[in-house]
Amino acid sequence: MEEIHKAVRLMDEHKTEDAINTLTQYLPEADEEERFTIVELYIQWGMLDEAKPVLEELIQRYPKEQELKVMMAEIHIDLDEDDEAIDLLNQFGPEDEDYLQALVQLADLYQSQGLYEVAEQKLHMAKQVEPNSSIIDFALGELAFSNGEYSKSIPFYENAMHHEPVIGDIEVATRLAEAHAANGEFERSLEMFQKVEEENPDVMFRYGFVAFQANRNDIAIKVWENLMDKDPYFQSVYPHLAQAYDSEGMPNEALDMAKKGLAKDEFNKELYHLTATLTHRLGNKEEAYEYMREAVALDPGYKEAVLFLIENYKNDEDHAAIIELINQLITLGEEDPNYLWELAQAYEEEEQFKEALEQYRQAYPSLKEDTDFLKAYGYFLVEEGLMQDAKQVFEAYLAIDPTDTEIEDFVERLKLEE
């Protein structure tokens, strides 16, 4: 054992290469007990490939030592050799001391392979061996939850929590809260969240989110404010807390929170959109447009922001701003026929009829089934004196909506005027 102790000392002194060389050189003369110790050290040091052949030799010599097989299965799992691990774990029978552990590990492996029914079968076999095991109930709950069977997961989580409120590092109440929320039972979910003792930022965020979904903005605001005090860099909370303030009729607080969020996350397009919307509602149009243009600059494909600008520029009768915006988007490769239609209308309002006609023509192939577009295009063509083109567009319109007698009469008048 002296050489093994030497290797451990070298590793403690961060002389990794010397430690490994010491074990490697000593391995051929080590006895079985020492070889087992070397395997444990290899595993502890993350040298799983080195541990495997030594452990395989020990298993061949002592095939009834189940502990060795459990260790080998864990090595296979860590090396993503699932099939080898499954073959080994399936060798365990009810008479073996580690049978229960093998079944739980098998369930985990089958679940990772998407074989949920087989995984569930292994866990129910384990439950027959140990009916009151909180770990098995928790595993059954986790399996059902991951498979979207939220109602099914709840009694397993409840059984687990009854015997053991905390499993591993997880408070079972958090899982119950999530299961009830996913099942649409928000009030029950909130009851479970209130039982959670650990103030984990992720759990606190979910607690607030469920409260917000349940229209309990008072709870959401309280929980999220607490979260911000504990972790001001938890960026996801800012837009949600701003929305909660807004829902409670606190627009100034909402805007302040959105701006604080932007200070922490200056590349969040949704936060720019929210800040712009709140600013606009509070009457500061120009500042709102600046925020919304920032959102579009971050993502030219962010249509919600683009449409906000277009609609509000229309309300302001700022058609030049629409022309500038959409031409920039087209330059950036944002091809949307509705943008071309908006651009055509803006040019029309600016009395730039040649440019308007060009945009109508470009939009037509994509919008030729849109009756609103066809009607607008047809009237524009009439104003431009392009009667033949207008008749064709209106006839295409009537083919879609033959009940529009007003357009039908208009087309007849066009034909008579010819």
Secondary structure, DSSP 8 states (H G I E B T S, - for coil): -HHHHHHHHHHHTT-HHHHHHHHHHHGGG--HHHHHHHHHHHHHTT-HHHHHHHHHHHHHH-TT-HHHHHHHHHHHHHTT-HHHHHHHHTT--TTSTTHHHHHHHHHHHHHHTT-HHHHHHHHHHHHHH-TT-HHHHHHHHHHHHHTT-HHHHHHHHHHHHHH-SEETTEEHHHHHHHHHHHTT-HHHHHHHHHH--S--HHHHHHHHHHHHHTT-HHHHHHHHHHHHHH-TT-TTHHHHHHHHHHHTT-HHHHHHHHHHHHHH-TT-HHHHHHHHHHHHHTT-HHHHHHHHHHHHHH-TT-HHHHHHHHHHHHHTT-HHHHHHHHHHHHHTT---HHHHHHHHHHHHHTT-HHHHHHHHHHHHHHHTT-HHHHHHHHHHHHHTT-HHHHHHHHHHHHHH-TT-HHHHHHHHHHHHH-
